[in-house]
Amino acid sequence: MVTIAKLDESLYSVNQIEQVYNILIEGYAMTESEIWGINYVRILYADFLELVRKGELLVAEFDGVIAGCIHYYKNDDNTYTFSLLASDFNLSGKGIGTALIQKVETIAQVNGAKGVKMEVLRVRGVDVPSKIRLHQFYLKLGYSYTHSADCICKIPAEKYKNLIAPSDFDFYSKSF
């Protein structure tokens, strides 16, 4: 069974928080190597801990085992945004990603938001199987693809220069 909770330093040990971080880093290293190259670190540990301290991370457990995470935040009065969705690849197909997204949607609705939005980074003009599956996954959850844009629109210049391939963001939204 999947359970979702806020990743709180008072409730989770340093070891457990590191487990969550490692799932995130391993997941993005596997799914974004065509964008950033090998040994890519999606987020520094210090920045990850800052999100924990801000209360913007949820953690998933599957049968009591740390299984994934998602970053979420209030974008404006009407929308929430999520990012950094990751789950343990050994537990693929167990509903972890779905449960994390549904929890963000519930939080957004309870707080009066009218929808959720997010974006997916992908190599421009290349069909990468993991990104195709992700696109289908979001559509299945009721998200609509809205548009694509060069990732320079969201990635800081110092990070943008590290891209190994021209890349775009695909933007998605879901209204309640």
SULJO-V470122 format. One record per residue. N is the residue number from 1. BURIAL is 1 if it has 9 or more other C-alpha atoms within 8 Angstrom, else 0. Layout:
{{N | BURIAL} {N | BURIAL}}
//
This chain:
{{1 | 0} {2 | 1} {3 | 0} {4 | 1} {5 | 0} {6 | 1} {7 | 1} {8 | 1} {9 | 1} {10 | 0} {11 | 0} {12 | 1} {13 | 0} {14 | 0} {15 | 0} {16 | 1} {17 | 1} {18 | 0} {19 | 1} {20 | 1} {21 | 1} {22 | 0} {23 | 1} {24 | 1} {25 | 1} {26 | 0} {27 | 1} {28 | 1} {29 | 1} {30 | 0} {31 | 1} {32 | 1} {33 | 1} {34 | 1} {35 | 1} {36 | 1} {37 | 1} {38 | 0} {39 | 0} {40 | 1} {41 | 0} {42 | 0} {43 | 0} {44 | 0} {45 | 0} {46 | 0} {47 | 0} {48 | 1} {49 | 0} {50 | 0} {51 | 1} {52 | 1} {53 | 1} {54 | 0} {55 | 1} {56 | 1} {57 | 1} {58 | 1} {59 | 1} {60 | 1} {61 | 1} {62 | 1} {63 | 0} {64 | 0} {65 | 0} {66 | 1} {67 | 1} {68 | 1} {69 | 1} {70 | 1} {71 | 1} {72 | 1} {73 | 0} {74 | 1} {75 | 0} {76 | 0} {77 | 0} {78 | 1} {79 | 1} {80 | 1} {81 | 1} {82 | 1} {83 | 1} {84 | 0} {85 | 1} {86 | 1} {87 | 1} {88 | 1} {89 | 0} {90 | 0} {91 | 1} {92 | 1} {93 | 0} {94 | 0} {95 | 0} {96 | 1} {97 | 1} {98 | 0} {99 | 1} {100 | 1} {101 | 1} {102 | 0} {103 | 1} {104 | 1} {105 | 1} {106 | 0} {107 | 0} {108 | 1} {109 | 1} {110 | 0} {111 | 0} {112 | 0} {113 | 1} {114 | 1} {115 | 1} {116 | 1} {117 | 1} {118 | 1} {119 | 1} {120 | 0} {121 | 1} {122 | 1} {123 | 1} {124 | 0} {125 | 0} {126 | 0} {127 | 0} {128 | 0} {129 | 0} {130 | 0} {131 | 1} {132 | 1} {133 | 0} {134 | 0} {135 | 0} {136 | 0} {137 | 0} {138 | 1} {139 | 1} {140 | 0} {141 | 0} {142 | 0} {143 | 1} {144 | 1} {145 | 1} {146 | 0} {147 | 0} {148 | 0} {149 | 0} {150 | 0} {151 | 1} {152 | 0} {153 | 0} {154 | 0} {155 | 0} {156 | 0} {157 | 0} {158 | 0} {159 | 0} {160 | 1} {161 | 0} {162 | 0} {163 | 1} {164 | 0} {165 | 1} {166 | 0} {167 | 1} {168 | 1} {169 | 1} {170 | 1} {171 | 1} {172 | 1} {173 | 1} {174 | 1} {175 | 0} {176 | 0}}
//
